[in-house]
Amino acid sequence: MKEITRAKWKDPGIIMVITLLLISSVVWIWWPTEIYWMGISLAGWLMFFCFFIWLLLTFIYVIWIEKIEKSEEG
C-alpha cells in the first residue's frame, strides 16, 4: 500500500472531502436537538444554509483545479 505523502494532503479533492465531512458531522451531531426557529428545526436551517456553503466550495474547487492544471501545462 502506498504511503500518503505531504503533497497528497494538499490535493484539492482531499481537502474538499475533509471539509464536507466536517460540516456534515456538525449537522448530524446537531440533528437531535429540539430547537426551533420559525417552526423549523435549527438543523433544518443549517442544512438549508449549508447548500450555499457547498456551492461556494464547488466554485473554489473548480477554480483551484483549473489553476493546478494550468501550472502543470506551462
Secondary structure, 3 states (H helix, E strand, C coil): CCCCCHHHHCCHHHHHHHHHHHHHHHHHHHCCCCCEECCEEHHHHHHHHHHHHHHHHHHHHHHHHHHHHHHHHC
